[in-house]
Amino acid sequence: MSLLGSFWDEFLAKFKEIKGEKSVLYSVLKQTRPVELTERTLVIGCNNQGIKKFLDPRLNEIEEHIYQNFKKHLSVEFIVSPTLRKKVVSPLLAFEPAVEDLFAKSGLNKRYSFENFAVSSTNQVAYAAAQAVVNNLGSAYNPLFLYGGVGVGKTHLAQSVAKRILEADKNKKVYFCPGDNFTNELIEAIRDKTTPLFRRKYRHLNLLIIDDIQFIAGKAHIQEEFFHTFNSIISSGGQIILTSDRPPTSIKNLEDRLRSRFSGGLTVDIQSPDFELRTAILLIKAKEKNISVDIEAAKVIAERDSDSRTLEGTLLSLYANILGKKDKIDLDSVEEFFSKKEVNKVKRIGPSDVIKAVCTYYNVKQSHLRGPERNEAIVLPRQVAMYLIRKHVGLKLMETAEVLKRKDHTTVLHAQEKISNLMMRDQNFKKEVETIFQSLNI
């Protein structure tokens, strides 16, 4: 959850406590969403003009509530934002959040679970430790420190623990956070003078997962904050899981007190998947994407590719190649694919290659990507295509706009900025874009 989301949840909780759940003003405020929070202003989105008209005369009351409870002088502004309409639930109805909503709110990728995690001798210790953490949260292997190379399943396993905990008890406070996100959020909190909100968000969790913890090394203030966050969670009975590309003893510029705490639980090396595990991973990913693959074809792919991300990229490329020709990936199509890949190693990709890869990954039609559709299921893939074409094909802004049948190059500029920001904030989304790029096989 963002700092803005944390502030809003705290705001509504305090308002409910003071005014009562049956307060008309509280019921209406529940239908709004925070849009922007700065040092001096709070912008709140309403889903129609009627709600805005009801709230505008009550600005003073809301601003006073903020000051009394948060000691912040904020100027509140209400705006009409119709895009909220689908997200808001009538206050007259009891609302029970879906488990999927809890996953997203906790920073989790719904694709990751114990059910689709393939186990072999290279990761069975880590798998057993993760299961022990689920069964004894806060008391078994605390912290659990998982390390290994790219694509060995660290993130998958850590998120599987979080998912299982939430499925068992939706009231548990669980959060998955990439190391660079923790850094960025703290910097923003210091800048906006919202450090208390940052601390409330992190220090009262039942389970905190920091992915790629090595990113906090060498940053004195970040390490100081994480040291206190770590101590607060552990002392209150919470659980911490950390992942890294190296063990604590090998992280340079990490403070000794953090190194000691990171090593105080269980440290597990997840090794690169062996041939059998790579084959199993490929078949699991194929099943998830409804792609039919012969077992012999899967073995050939597993012999060539060394990690799960590369395997997924190859799978998507092969699927794109057989579309309209075959109904499954067989041995012949795999051998032909790798043969062409060797011949075309130096071949430059074009915009059509990118568009094809994006459409395959998101399961959308190329005509829709180039069409006038404005729904999120089409807009996001279109923006990803713009980003990849600009970054890896090198077309000019207007050329990229023309390829996707956009009238204005500013659309491309907006797409580049949005995708770049999303990749910085959301590691799961970043991995999606990287997987699409890897499927281009360049």
Sequence and secondary structure as in RCSB ss.txt:
>XXXX:A:sequence
MSLLGSFWDEFLAKFKEIKGEKSVLYSVLKQTRPVELTERTLVIGCNNQGIKKFLDPRLNEIEEHIYQNFKKHLS
VEFIVSPTLRKKVVSPLLAFEPAVEDLFAKSGLNKRYSFENFAVSSTNQVAYAAAQAVVNNLGSAYNPLFLYGGV
GVGKTHLAQSVAKRILEADKNKKVYFCPGDNFTNELIEAIRDKTTPLFRRKYRHLNLLIIDDIQFIAGKAHIQEE
FFHTFNSIISSGGQIILTSDRPPTSIKNLEDRLRSRFSGGLTVDIQSPDFELRTAILLIKAKEKNISVDIEAAKV
IAERDSDSRTLEGTLLSLYANILGKKDKIDLDSVEEFFSKKEVNKVKRIGPSDVIKAVCTYYNVKQSHLRGPERN
EAIVLPRQVAMYLIRKHVGLKLMETAEVLKRKDHTTVLHAQEKISNLMMRDQNFKKEVETIFQSLNI
>XXXX:A:secstr
  HHHHHHHHHHHHHHHHH TT HHHHHHTT EEEEE SSEEEEEESSHHHHHHHGGGHHHHHHHHHHHH    E
EEEEE GGGTTT   TTS     HHHHHHHTT  TT  STT    TTTHHHHHHHHHHHHTTTTSSSSEEEE ST
TSSHHHHHHHHHHHHHHH TTS EEEEEHHHHHHHHHHHHHHT HHHHHHHHHT SEEEEESGGGGTT HHHHHH
HHHHHHHHHHTT EEEEEESS GGG TT  HHHHHHHTTSEEEE     HHHHHHHHHHHHHHTT  B HHHHHH
HHHH  SHHHHHHHHHHHHHHHTTT SSB HHHHHHHHHHHHHTTT    HHHHHHHHHHHHT  HHHHTSS  S
HHHHHHHHHHHHHIIIII   HHHHHHHTT S THHHHHHHHHHHHHHHH HHHHHHHHHHHHTT  
